[in-house]
Amino acid sequence: MSRSVTFAALILSCLSALTAVAEAVSWPWHPTGPGDVCKLIAASVSSASEVHYPNATSYDFDNYHFASSSSQSSECSVEPGTAEDVAAIVSATRTPFAIKSGGHNTNPNFSSTTGVQIALTRLNNISIDPTAQTATIGAGLIYDEVYAALEEHDVMILGSRATGIGVGGFILGGGYSFLSNEYGLTVDTVRAFELVLPNGTISAVTDTSDPDLFWALKGGHNNFGIVTQFTMDTFPIGQVWGGSVMLPTTDYDAVKNATLHFWNNAADPKADVMVGFTAAQNQTLIEVDLFYDGPAPPEGLFDGFMDIPDAAQNMSAMTVRSYLSMVQSAGTNATAGMRGYFDTVSITDLSSSFFDAVLNETTYWYRTLSSEVPDVVVHYDVEPFLQNVYSHASADSSAWPPRRDQHFTPMLIYYGWTSPNNDELINQVMQQSSRTLTELAIGEGQDVSNTPLYNNYALYSNPVESMYGDSLGRLRQVRARYDPWRIMDLAGGWKF
């Protein structure tokens, strides 16, 4: 059943509130800019919500992003505490706005603005339905909070493999998890979205209530309104095994052989591997993350990694632990506060020569940039998911990925730096590097010309066609039906 707040009722409410505010502050009847809209919002929302202004601690928190290049100084920030207040905010806001869940999107203007910053942090509810085997979670939570709560009930949802990630953007973009080989993408496990539409309607969107909108929200981000909570499938969880270690490049050949062996032979859906290269402070290190959904992996599964001589002294990090402890084991927040961009390349095979090229891109661009950008951090990783990772849902079950008939796996590319003077240089370098790796994959015979890029990793300069492919036409139709006024175009993100 949908909970409906009619647009007319909201307008009357806003006008009533505006009249009261106008009597006190003598401002125009129609808000003329973000500052007026902030005052209108403050007068329209309930006591469950709050508006903050510059120099307030909460304002700084609401505008903060993992990458400082993604943070902006908004006119005000608003923390809605209810879906009804989100509806009031949407109805009042006709100036640029942004929606922030966790703040890890590194694309400028995607979840930040100089207008009205909507921070969903107060939408932090968590409830578990053991009979339905679901969990309902607020869109303002970070996964660390969700994992901690669910572990107490021996269940888990699919979600981020890194600490500090907000649930909102992660789920709406697709979502790869340590459990994806076992259960699919995070969007494959969504049962329902609570969505505030641009007309102020609050609706529970499911595959039966509105199949087109449900499909579009599964990968289509914020183009259809503001999601305030998600109902997700839960899965049994106990102690897991794994961890993260850093190794010297003298172990490169052994790591490469172990990774290629896993790519070509692994079939256990409980296993997951990530291997990355990080160049910073005049050295390059190899990061190996191993995961197994159980207290111990089967004998031989990770031997190629565990038998690396230099790794033996560090492999104490690979241990039995909670799922939350596993997610927090890697130092993924080490560069928080620096400027930064993500990008991605999708590959369908992992050869020895391609693996060599990934390391070469890491070291080459670090050496090339380090004289001009002395504090630069360069990171590339490969994520060898199993061949059947997309088979857990039907072919046309989600807007992203736009195709499931092809096995592909995303690479994560990350550059960090501190000076805004280097923003354009880094953007150009990352585009060039992504092209180099894509052309190499094509040269090796990989059919990646129509392979979708992972939108949660993709750099802002990538065209939406490269991510959504054949889904774009249907996405535009759904957007036209639910947002003919193009209100959500005032917010950042991938736009269709």
Disulfide bonds with the S-S distance in Angstrom:
Cys38-Cys76 2.02
